Amino acid sequence: MKLNCDMGESFGTWTKGMDSEVMPYIDMANIACGFHASDPLTMERTVKMALAQDVTIGAHPGYPDLLGFGRRELECHPEDLKAILVYQMGALDGICQVHGTAIQYVKPHGALYNKMMVDNTTLSVVMSAVRSYAPHCPLVVMATPEWEQVKDRADEYGIEVWFEAFSDRAYSDEGRLVKRSVRGAVHETTEAIEQQVTQIIQEGTVTSISGKRIPIKADTICIHGDSYHAVDAARHMRQVVESL
C-alpha cells in the first residue's frame, strides 16, 4: 500500500505543512501547481526534495482559488476547466523536466476532487485533461463503493485510475468524506488513524461516522502533512503499512 501526501502548498514567505519532515515516510508527493497554493520556487524546492527521497511526483491541480485554498467550489465551463488543468500539469511537469524527471500521476485538489466524485461532467473533463496532456499518468480518485463505474469511465478515456482512501478523515454512510465543518470529520489521534488504516488494508472497509461498515478498494492512502501531529502520524503510518 502506497502512502501519498499533499505537498508544496506554501506560498511566498507563508509556510504550510511540514514537507521536509514528512517526505521521508511517504511514497507519493502530490505537489500543488500554483492555482490553489504554491509558487514556482516552492514547486521547484518540493520537486528536488521528492527526488532526494526517491518519492514519486504527482501533479496536484485545483481550482484557481488561492484565497480559499481550493476548498471552494467554482463554476467553470468545461473548456475553461480543462485548460486550467492542462496549464497546471504543464507547469509542474516543466519544472520536473528541468530536474530530469516528469509527473507520474495526477490527483486533483480539494473542492475539485470532491466535485469530480459526485459530478460525471466534471469527472469527464478531468479525465479528458489527463488524457490530453499526460495519458501515461494514472488519475487518483476516491475509493468509493461505486469504484467500478469510475473504472469503466476511465477505460473509455484510455487512462488508468488509482483508488485512494484517507487515513485521517471520517467517512459518511455513502462512502464520501465528511465535511470538515462537521465535528469529528478529522481524526485527531494516531490511534484513530492507525485503526482506520489497518481496517482499510486488512478488510477493504472503513467504518463511517455513524458506525456503518463501507466497502472500499484502495491502491493508496492519503495522509495530511499540515496537522499538528503530521510527522508522528506519517512515521507511525509507515511502520503500520510495512508491518501489515
C-alpha positions as CSV (number, residue, x, y, z in Angstrom):
1,M,0.0,0.0,0.0
2,K,1.4,3.4,-1.1
3,L,1.2,6.5,1.2
4,N,0.6,9.8,-0.5
5,C,0.6,13.3,0.9
6,D,-0.3,16.8,-0.4
7,M,2.9,18.8,-0.7
8,G,4.3,22.1,-1.9
9,E,1.3,24.1,-0.6
10,S,3.3,27.0,0.8
11,F,3.2,30.4,-1.0
12,G,5.9,33.0,-0.9
13,T,7.0,33.6,2.6
14,W,3.9,31.8,4.0
15,T,4.6,28.2,5.1
16,K,2.0,25.4,5.1
17,G,2.8,21.8,6.1
18,M,5.9,20.1,7.2
19,D,7.1,18.8,3.9
20,S,10.7,18.1,4.7
21,E,9.9,16.2,7.8
22,V,7.1,14.2,6.3
23,M,8.7,13.4,2.9
24,P,10.9,10.5,4.2
25,Y,7.9,8.5,5.2
26,I,5.8,8.7,2.0
27,D,5.8,7.1,-1.4
28,M,4.0,9.7,-3.4
29,A,4.1,13.5,-3.2
30,N,1.1,15.4,-4.6
31,I,2.7,18.7,-5.5
32,A,0.5,21.8,-5.7
33,C,0.7,23.5,-9.1
34,G,0.2,27.2,-8.3
35,F,-3.6,27.7,-8.6
36,H,-4.8,26.7,-5.1
37,A,-1.4,27.0,-3.5
38,S,2.3,27.1,-4.2
39,D,4.5,29.2,-6.5
40,P,7.3,28.4,-8.9
41,L,10.1,28.4,-6.4
42,T,8.1,26.3,-3.9
43,M,7.2,23.8,-6.6
44,E,10.9,23.5,-7.6
45,R,12.0,23.1,-4.0
46,T,9.4,20.4,-3.4
47,V,10.4,18.5,-6.6
48,K,14.0,18.5,-5.6
49,M,13.0,17.3,-2.1
50,A,11.0,14.5,-3.5
51,L,13.8,13.4,-5.8
52,A,16.2,13.3,-2.9
53,Q,14.0,10.9,-1.1
54,D,13.1,8.8,-4.2
55,V,9.4,9.8,-3.8
56,T,7.1,9.6,-6.9
57,I,5.9,13.0,-8.0
58,G,2.3,13.7,-8.9
59,A,0.5,16.9,-10.1
60,H,-2.0,18.3,-7.6
61,P,-4.1,20.8,-9.6
62,G,-7.0,22.6,-8.2
63,Y,-9.5,25.4,-8.8
64,P,-7.9,28.9,-9.3
65,D,-8.6,29.9,-5.8
66,L,-5.6,31.0,-3.7
67,L,-7.7,32.9,-1.3
68,G,-9.9,29.9,-0.5
69,F,-7.1,27.3,-0.8
70,G,-9.0,25.5,-3.5
71,R,-11.7,24.4,-1.0
72,R,-14.5,26.4,-2.5
73,E,-16.4,25.0,-5.5
74,L,-16.2,27.2,-8.6
75,E,-18.4,27.2,-11.6
76,C,-16.1,26.6,-14.6
77,H,-17.1,26.0,-18.2
78,P,-15.8,22.6,-19.3
79,E,-13.3,24.2,-21.7
80,D,-12.1,26.5,-19.0
81,L,-11.6,23.7,-16.5
82,K,-9.8,21.5,-19.0
83,A,-7.4,24.4,-19.8
84,I,-6.9,25.2,-16.1
85,L,-5.9,21.6,-15.5
86,V,-3.6,21.3,-18.5
87,Y,-1.9,24.6,-17.5
88,Q,-1.1,23.3,-14.0
89,M,0.1,19.9,-15.1
90,G,2.3,21.5,-17.7
91,A,3.8,24.0,-15.1
92,L,4.8,21.3,-12.7
93,D,5.9,18.9,-15.4
94,G,8.2,21.7,-16.9
95,I,9.9,22.1,-13.5
96,C,10.2,18.3,-13.3
97,Q,11.8,18.0,-16.7
98,V,14.5,20.6,-15.8
99,H,15.5,18.2,-13.0
100,G,15.5,15.1,-15.2
101,T,12.1,13.7,-14.2
102,A,8.4,14.1,-15.0
103,I,5.0,13.9,-13.3
104,Q,3.9,10.3,-12.8
105,Y,0.3,10.7,-11.8
106,V,-2.4,13.4,-11.3
107,K,-4.5,14.0,-8.1
108,P,-6.9,16.9,-8.2
109,H,-7.2,19.0,-5.0
110,G,-9.9,19.9,-2.6
111,A,-13.2,21.1,-4.0
112,L,-12.3,19.9,-7.5
113,Y,-11.5,16.4,-6.2
114,N,-14.8,16.3,-4.3
115,K,-16.8,17.7,-7.3
116,M,-15.5,15.1,-9.7
117,M,-16.5,12.3,-7.4
118,V,-20.2,13.3,-7.5
119,D,-20.5,15.0,-10.9
120,N,-19.9,13.0,-14.0
121,T,-19.4,16.1,-16.2
122,T,-16.5,17.3,-14.0
123,L,-15.0,13.8,-13.9
124,S,-15.1,13.6,-17.7
125,V,-13.4,16.9,-18.0
126,V,-10.7,15.9,-15.6
127,M,-10.1,12.6,-17.4
128,S,-10.1,14.3,-20.8
129,A,-7.4,16.8,-19.5
130,V,-5.2,13.9,-18.2
131,R,-5.6,12.0,-21.5
132,S,-4.7,15.2,-23.5
133,Y,-1.6,16.1,-21.6
134,A,-0.4,13.1,-19.7
135,P,-2.1,9.9,-20.9
136,H,0.7,7.8,-19.2
137,C,-0.4,9.3,-15.8
138,P,-2.9,7.5,-13.6
139,L,-5.6,9.7,-12.2
140,V,-6.1,9.4,-8.4
141,V,-9.7,9.2,-7.5
142,M,-11.5,8.5,-4.2
143,A,-12.2,4.8,-3.4
144,T,-16.0,4.6,-3.1
145,P,-18.5,1.7,-3.2
146,E,-19.1,2.8,-6.9
147,W,-15.5,2.3,-7.9
148,E,-16.4,0.1,-10.9
149,Q,-18.3,2.9,-12.5
150,V,-15.3,5.2,-12.3
151,K,-13.0,2.5,-13.6
152,D,-15.3,1.9,-16.6
153,R,-15.3,5.7,-17.4
154,A,-11.5,5.8,-17.2
155,D,-11.4,2.9,-19.6
156,E,-13.4,4.9,-22.0
157,Y,-10.8,7.7,-21.9
158,G,-7.9,5.2,-22.1
159,I,-6.4,6.2,-18.8
160,E,-5.6,4.3,-15.6
161,V,-7.1,5.2,-12.2
162,W,-5.6,4.7,-8.7
163,F,-8.1,4.5,-5.9
164,E,-7.4,6.4,-2.8
165,A,-8.5,6.1,0.8
166,F,-7.9,8.6,3.7
167,S,-6.2,7.8,6.9
168,D,-7.3,10.8,9.0
169,R,-10.7,11.7,7.6
170,A,-14.1,10.4,8.7
171,Y,-16.5,8.8,6.2
172,S,-20.2,9.3,5.6
173,D,-22.6,6.4,5.3
174,E,-22.4,6.9,1.5
175,G,-18.7,6.3,1.5
176,R,-17.7,10.0,1.0
177,L,-15.7,12.3,3.2
178,V,-17.5,14.1,6.0
179,K,-17.3,17.8,5.5
180,R,-14.5,19.5,7.6
181,S,-17.1,21.7,9.2
182,V,-18.7,18.7,10.9
183,R,-17.4,17.8,14.4
184,G,-15.3,14.6,14.2
185,A,-14.6,15.0,10.4
186,V,-10.8,14.8,11.0
187,H,-9.2,12.1,13.2
188,E,-7.0,13.8,15.8
189,T,-5.1,10.9,17.3
190,T,-2.6,8.4,15.8
191,E,-4.6,5.6,17.4
192,A,-7.7,6.5,15.4
193,I,-5.6,6.9,12.2
194,E,-3.9,3.5,12.8
195,Q,-7.2,1.8,13.3
196,Q,-8.6,3.2,10.1
197,V,-5.5,2.4,8.0
198,T,-5.3,-1.1,9.4
199,Q,-9.0,-1.7,8.6
200,I,-8.6,-0.4,5.0
201,I,-5.6,-2.6,4.3
202,Q,-6.8,-5.8,6.0
203,E,-10.5,-5.7,5.4
204,G,-11.0,-3.3,2.5
205,T,-13.6,-1.3,4.5
206,V,-13.9,1.8,6.6
207,T,-16.3,2.5,9.4
208,S,-18.5,5.6,8.8
209,I,-19.0,8.3,11.3
210,S,-22.3,6.6,12.3
211,G,-20.7,3.2,12.7
212,K,-21.6,1.7,9.3
213,R,-19.0,-0.5,7.5
214,I,-18.3,0.7,4.0
215,P,-16.5,-1.4,1.4
216,I,-13.7,0.4,-0.5
217,K,-11.0,-0.7,-2.8
218,A,-7.8,1.3,-2.3
219,D,-4.4,1.4,-4.0
220,T,-3.0,4.3,-2.0
221,I,-3.7,6.0,1.3
222,C,-3.6,9.8,1.9
223,I,-2.0,11.3,4.9
224,H,-2.1,15.1,5.6
225,G,1.1,16.9,6.3
226,D,-0.3,20.1,7.8
227,S,-1.8,18.8,11.1
228,Y,0.0,19.4,14.4
229,H,0.8,15.6,14.6
230,A,1.7,15.2,11.0
231,V,5.2,14.0,11.4
232,D,4.4,11.5,14.2
233,A,1.4,10.2,12.2
234,A,3.4,9.8,9.0
235,R,6.2,8.0,10.8
236,H,3.7,5.7,12.5
237,M,1.7,5.0,9.3
238,R,4.9,4.0,7.6
239,Q,5.6,1.5,10.3
240,V,2.0,0.2,10.2
241,V,2.0,-0.2,6.4
242,E,5.3,-2.1,6.4
243,S,4.1,-4.4,9.2
244,L,0.9,-5.5,7.5
